Each structure stands twice: as structure tokens, then as C-alpha cells.
Amino acid sequence: MKIETLAIHAGQHPDPTSGAVMTPIVLSSTFAQDGPGNHKGYDYSRSGNPTRNTLEACAAALEGARHGLAFSSGCGATTTILHTLRPGDHVVCGDDVYGGTFRVLDKVMKPMGITATYVDMSDLARTAEAMRPETKLVWLETPSNPMLKIFDIEGVCAIAKKRGVPVVVDNTFATPVLQQPLALGATAVVHSSTKYLNGHSDVVGGLVMTSDEGFAQQLRFLQNAMGAVPSPFDCFLVLRGLKTLPVRMDRHCSNGRHLAQWLMSHPDVSRVYYPGDEQHPQRAVVERQMKGPGGMISFVLKGSARGTVADRSQRFLSALTVFTCAESLGGVESLIELPAVMTHASVPAETRAALGIDDGLIRISTGIEAVDDLVGDLDHAFSVSR
Ligand SMILES: *Cc1c(COP(=O)(O)O)cnc(C)c1O
């Protein structure tokens, strides 16, 4: 079945007791047993819950995976995956990763003896050079955040596979509608379901999908042992959000395309970073591994006589009324932010500079509003920020 159908039906059947079409929210923490150890598949909701299991089955189907695991946040999913590692192990990680992923590697895992090397994986030779005998995991995010660099998933997986190292792809920005890393050789996919998968900015959640039996078993054990599980209510909301994911992604892509083209031709804009740009340095990879460019756009304003570019960016964001100045992304509403001050404030200033994250860089998460209203809002902010 195609993804539009899977998003609505995978893992779901009308409830056998009532016929309810939508999966019930089972809030029970515990489940009656006919006798000790004799239960209907559920004993305690941290270990398994009917609403969560349904979400996990649906999410797995969307990534073409055999197993799905839901977590209390994207960071909870990441932390749980990183706990498959042992002191002395090494991670090769794409540079320009989600700020919270860098933070957990640098501030939580490093003191526990797990080190990481950050590489620009658009250079496959440098990626191969970063691999060490003790490298036990490769982690990448594409499109990257906030520079929207594109890494060749198949190319990186080939390098890792030669050494028997698992590859985890953070597919939060692209979603399975636009990109399917498992089919390109990845071992597992991680999502912040807070973003596009739920899509309505009302849940914090994470998901991992994999077809690797050993990895799935390890993660299933850690999910229960470490306990970073989502509430049944949140699982219900994400499951509901998934049903419209393919439709929403269509609109995120078409609105994004329109806005990006408008920004690229705007005299007040000095640079646009956008995976759908014909001039994107990894254009060929985009065409090969993505079905669409997504809704994320980053750009830099031209300076003004009234101060630095960063000052102008601040004025620009404050002047918007349809766009909301906020962290996060992937919701139905358009969001805008300054990575250096907001989402990437935990990344050291020199690292930000090396990655090209200027203090004035602006990141947009294009929502699904009428695109003319979005253009009008930006246009107004351009003039008042000059
Ligand atoms: C938000 C985000 C995360 C972390 O997810 P949370 O749900 O906020 O914990 C990880 N990766 C990417 C790409 C993200 O955007």
C-alpha cells in the first residue's frame, strides 16, 4: 500500500468491543491478569500500551520498518539509542546536527566515556577518514539544521556497512513522505514526532523505526528499562496527526517552494539555504534521495544603515504577525526564529561560525496557511526593518 493509505490505516482496526473507528486512548497503567503471568499481551503501561503499540505499528509502516518504538521526546529517543553504546565507543556524527543531539553527546555521553567526531558528511572521503576501529555508531541528519545541507544517505551507509557500523538517520526534517532512509541502507530512523509527524504543535514526542531485529530488541529493552515512554494521550494525538501527514507535506512543500523562490529574488536577501534550490551544492543528491524539498528555509538579510544584520533580523522577526517567532518546526502554523539566539544557543559560538550559522541567520518553518498571506507578512517586515 502507498504511504497515504498506510498513514490512515496501518496498525489500526475498529475496536472489537465497540466498533470505535479511532484507536481508543487506553490510560490504564496496569492490566488485569487471569492468573499470575497470564495476561492478554499487556501487563504494565511502561512496557507496552495498546494506544502506544498502535502508534508504533503505524509509524513503522510509514518508514517501511518492521519495528517502531515511541518515546517521550525526540531527545528521549536519541538518548535511548545512545545507551546501546559502551564507554570507549566512538560516534561519527554529521556536523550541523540538532542542537539537543550535540548537547546530549557533548554534555551527557562524553563524560560517560563515549566520544564523537563531527564531520561535514557532504564530503564522503572525510566521513570515511573519521571512522576509527572503536566507532560503533554513525549518526546523521539530512536536511541538516539550520543550514539545510544534504548528506548522501546511501553513500554514508556504504562507508559504515563496510565496517559493520550501524547508521541512524534523524529523518525529522524530511519525514517518510519525502525520504526513506531504511531503503537507502540505514539501520534505524529517529524522529522528533513533536515536529511534522504530529504536526500540530501540541505534543512533545519521539519515534525510532528499524527493521534490524537485534537493534530493535536492544531498544525495546532500553525503552522499558530507561522508561522514556510517551503518555497514551500523546500517542493518540501523534497517531491522529499521522493520518494527514502526506497531505500536510504536500502543502508544506508547495508553500515552501513559493516562499523560497520569492526570497531568492528579493533585493533585501543576501542568501537563501533551501534543499529545493536549483543551485544547491548537493542538488544531485536531493533529486536522488528526496521526493520533495520540505518546508524548511534559512536565509540571511542584507544589512541596513540602522545597524548590523543581526539587529535587522531582530527587527524583522518582531514585525511579523502571521509568522510566530518561536522555536520548533513542522506544525501547521508558520514559525520563524534566529538559530544563534534560540534553537542553537547551546552550540558554542566558534562552532556556529564554522558551520556558517551567522548571528543574523533566520530559519523558517513554512506552515500550511495561504501562501499569499505569508508573503504579505514577510514583505511588510522587510520594509519596516530596513
Ligand atoms: C526537535 C528535534 C529533535 C529533538 O526532539 P524533541 O522532541 O524536541 O526532544 C531532534 N532532531 C531534530 C532534527 C529536531 O528538530
The ligand as an SDF file (V2000), in Angstrom:
LIG
                    3D

 15 15  0  0  0  0  0  0  0  0999 V2000
   13.3470   18.8310   17.7010 C   0  0  0  0  0  0  0  0  0  0  0  0
   14.3550   17.9190   17.1320 C   0  0  0  0  0  0  0  0  0  0  0  0
   14.9170   16.8870   17.8980 C   0  0  0  0  0  0  0  0  0  0  0  0
   14.6090   16.6840   19.3580 C   0  0  0  0  0  0  0  0  0  0  0  0
   13.2820   16.3540   19.5850 O   0  0  0  0  0  0  0  0  0  0  0  0
   12.4270   16.7680   20.8800 P   0  0  0  0  0  0  0  0  0  0  0  0
   11.1130   16.1700   20.5880 O   0  0  0  0  0  0  0  0  0  0  0  0
   12.4330   18.2510   20.9800 O   0  0  0  0  0  0  0  0  0  0  0  0
   13.1260   16.1510   22.0560 O   0  0  0  0  0  0  0  0  0  0  0  0
   15.8160   16.0360   17.2730 C   0  0  0  0  0  0  0  0  0  0  0  0
   16.1540   16.2070   15.9640 N   0  0  0  0  0  0  0  0  0  0  0  0
   15.6480   17.1920   15.2190 C   0  0  0  0  0  0  0  0  0  0  0  0
   16.0690   17.3270   13.7980 C   0  0  0  0  0  0  0  0  0  0  0  0
   14.7420   18.0850   15.7670 C   0  0  0  0  0  0  0  0  0  0  0  0
   14.2620   19.0750   15.0140 O   0  0  0  0  0  0  0  0  0  0  0  0
  1  2  1  0
  2  3  1  0
  2 14  2  0
  3  4  1  0
  3 10  2  0
  4  5  1  0
  5  6  1  0
  6  7  2  0
  6  8  1  0
  6  9  1  0
 10 11  1  0
 11 12  2  0
 12 13  1  0
 12 14  1  0
 14 15  1  0
M  END
$$$$
